[in-house]
Each structure stands twice: as C-alpha cells, then as structure tokens.
Amino acid sequence: MEWSSILVPVDLSPISEEVVRQAVALATGEQPVVILLHVIDTSLIEFAASHQFGSREEIVERMKQRAYAELKRLQELGAGRVEVDILVCEGTPFVQIVQKAQDFLCDAIVMGKVGGRGLLEKLLFGSTAEKVLRASPCPVVVLPIRPADTSAET
C-alpha cells in the first residue's frame, strides 16, 4: 500500500511531534507529501470571546500565529525526506479533518489519540479520533501515544 499523501491533524500538544515523525516514516512514493493540519475549534474561540479574552478577531489571530509557529517547527521534521505542507483553519475539528482529507485526496490520515477525558464524556461524545474514523473517506491510523512516550525523544 502506497501512501504518498498523508493528512496529519495536530492539536499542538506534546504528542504532536511524535505523530509527525511517524507520519513522515509512513509516507511513500516518488514525491510523498505530508500535510500538517491544525483546526482552531470554533467553540473554543466563542468561549474565549464570551469570557472577554479579547475580540473574536484578536483571539483567532493569536491562535493562528501560535499554530503557524508550531507547525513551522514541526514541518522541519520532514526536511529532506518528504514535502511537508502546513494548513490552519477554523471549525469543528473532526469535520475539518474529514473535509480536508477529501479536498486534498489524501491516501491516509495519521493522528494521535489523546486519552485525557473521562469515561462518561467518551461514552456520550466520543473523541475526535473516533469521529474521524467513522467519517473518513480514507484509511485512518490512530497512534496511541502518551506524552511520556515523547520524553525519550528529547
């Protein structure tokens, strides 16, 4: 199976670096491309604005600046091995992930699984990874990486 175009949604958490490393290792083909995607959750923007952390525009701008800075750092992990593109958008994370996979005709999605939520919340709502698995038009690799797993890499 050849995966020459891989979408890698990252939440900028400590596990993001390891997810990107593994996605780069999975990319194959003559001109493999890894697309790093960060989705700024609209509900988080609205929450911050409603609690007067700034105007919606100011909040979005700060979040985009942070996301682009971190994605540029992660982009370097593929240097010399694969082309790594970066993208930041707003919306509901799982919806945007599935949409971008379709838009870019990705061969696969590689993402990390974060296990920080309670059992009741998982049962009622599911995780972003679970929602992507259900809706994805392509194979999804969910890496069960914990933050402690990435400390050995530094």
C-alpha positions as CSV (number, residue, x, y, z in Angstrom):
1,M,0.0,0.0,0.0
2,E,1.4,3.4,-1.0
3,W,0.6,6.5,0.9
4,S,2.0,9.4,-1.0
5,S,-0.3,12.0,0.5
6,I,-0.9,11.9,4.3
7,L,-3.0,14.3,6.3
8,V,-1.7,14.8,9.9
9,P,-4.1,16.7,12.1
10,V,-2.2,18.0,15.1
11,D,-3.5,19.7,18.3
12,L,-0.1,21.2,19.2
13,S,0.0,19.0,22.3
14,P,3.3,17.3,23.4
15,I,2.4,14.2,21.3
16,S,2.3,16.2,18.0
17,E,6.0,15.8,17.3
18,E,5.9,12.0,17.6
19,V,2.8,11.8,15.4
20,V,4.5,13.9,12.7
21,R,7.7,11.7,13.0
22,Q,5.7,8.6,12.5
23,A,3.6,10.0,9.6
24,V,6.8,11.1,7.8
25,A,8.1,7.5,8.2
26,L,4.8,6.1,6.7
27,A,4.9,8.4,3.6
28,T,5.9,6.5,0.5
29,G,6.0,7.1,-3.2
30,E,8.1,9.2,-5.6
31,Q,7.1,12.6,-4.2
32,P,5.4,11.9,-0.8
33,V,3.6,14.8,0.9
34,V,2.6,15.2,4.5
35,I,0.0,17.9,5.2
36,L,0.1,19.2,8.8
37,L,-3.4,20.5,9.8
38,H,-4.3,22.4,12.9
39,V,-8.0,23.1,13.3
40,I,-8.9,26.0,15.6
41,D,-12.1,24.9,17.3
42,T,-14.8,27.4,16.8
43,S,-16.4,26.6,20.2
44,L,-13.1,27.4,21.9
45,I,-12.9,30.8,20.0
46,E,-16.5,31.6,21.1
47,F,-15.8,30.6,24.7
48,A,-12.7,32.8,24.9
49,A,-14.6,35.7,23.3
50,S,-17.6,35.3,25.6
51,H,-15.2,35.4,28.6
52,Q,-13.7,38.6,27.4
53,F,-10.2,37.3,26.5
54,G,-10.4,39.7,23.5
55,S,-12.4,40.2,20.4
56,R,-13.1,37.2,18.3
57,E,-10.7,38.6,15.6
58,E,-7.9,39.1,18.2
59,I,-8.4,35.6,19.6
60,V,-8.3,34.0,16.2
61,E,-5.3,36.0,15.1
62,R,-3.3,34.9,18.3
63,M,-4.4,31.3,17.9
64,K,-3.3,31.3,14.2
65,Q,0.0,32.9,15.0
66,R,0.8,30.2,17.6
67,A,-0.4,27.5,15.3
68,Y,1.7,28.6,12.3
69,A,4.8,29.0,14.5
70,E,4.4,25.5,15.9
71,L,3.5,23.9,12.6
72,K,6.7,25.5,11.0
73,R,8.7,23.9,13.8
74,L,7.0,20.5,13.1
75,Q,7.5,21.0,9.3
76,E,11.3,20.7,9.8
77,L,10.8,17.1,11.0
78,G,10.3,16.0,7.4
79,A,13.1,18.1,5.9
80,G,15.0,16.1,3.2
81,R,12.6,13.1,3.5
82,V,9.2,14.4,2.3
83,E,7.5,17.6,1.4
84,V,5.6,18.9,4.4
85,D,2.9,21.5,3.9
86,I,1.0,23.3,6.7
87,L,-2.5,24.4,7.0
88,V,-4.5,26.2,9.7
89,C,-8.3,26.5,9.6
90,E,-11.3,27.2,11.8
91,G,-14.2,24.9,12.5
92,T,-15.3,21.7,14.2
93,P,-12.1,19.6,14.3
94,F,-13.4,16.2,13.1
95,V,-15.5,17.8,10.3
96,Q,-12.5,19.9,9.1
97,I,-10.2,16.9,9.2
98,V,-12.5,14.7,7.1
99,Q,-13.2,17.6,4.7
100,K,-9.5,18.4,4.2
101,A,-8.8,14.7,3.6
102,Q,-11.4,14.8,0.8
103,D,-10.3,18.1,-0.6
104,F,-6.7,17.0,-0.9
105,L,-7.5,13.4,-2.0
106,C,-5.3,12.1,0.8
107,D,-4.3,8.4,0.9
108,A,-4.5,8.3,4.7
109,I,-4.9,10.3,7.9
110,V,-2.4,9.8,10.7
111,M,-3.3,11.2,14.0
112,G,-2.6,10.8,17.7
113,K,-5.1,9.6,20.3
114,V,-5.2,11.7,23.5
115,G,-6.7,10.0,26.5
116,G,-7.3,12.8,28.9
117,R,-11.1,12.8,29.1
118,G,-13.3,11.0,31.5
119,L,-15.2,7.8,30.7
120,L,-18.6,9.4,30.7
121,E,-17.6,12.1,28.3
122,K,-16.1,9.5,26.0
123,L,-19.2,7.4,26.0
124,L,-21.5,10.4,25.4
125,F,-19.5,12.3,22.8
126,G,-16.6,10.2,21.6
127,S,-13.2,11.5,20.7
128,T,-12.1,13.4,17.6
129,A,-10.2,10.4,16.5
130,E,-13.3,8.2,16.8
131,K,-15.4,10.6,14.9
132,V,-12.7,10.8,12.1
133,L,-12.6,7.0,12.0
134,R,-16.4,6.9,11.4
135,A,-16.5,9.6,8.7
136,S,-13.2,9.3,6.9
137,P,-13.0,8.6,3.2
138,C,-9.6,7.0,3.5
139,P,-7.6,4.8,6.0
140,V,-7.0,6.3,9.4
141,V,-4.0,5.4,11.6
142,V,-4.6,6.4,15.2
143,L,-1.4,6.3,17.2
144,P,-1.9,5.7,21.0
145,I,1.0,8.0,22.0
146,R,1.1,9.3,25.6
147,P,3.1,12.5,26.5
148,A,5.6,10.3,28.5
149,D,6.4,8.4,25.2
150,T,7.7,11.6,23.7
151,S,10.1,12.5,26.5
152,A,12.6,9.8,25.5
153,E,13.0,11.5,22.1
154,T,14.3,14.8,23.6
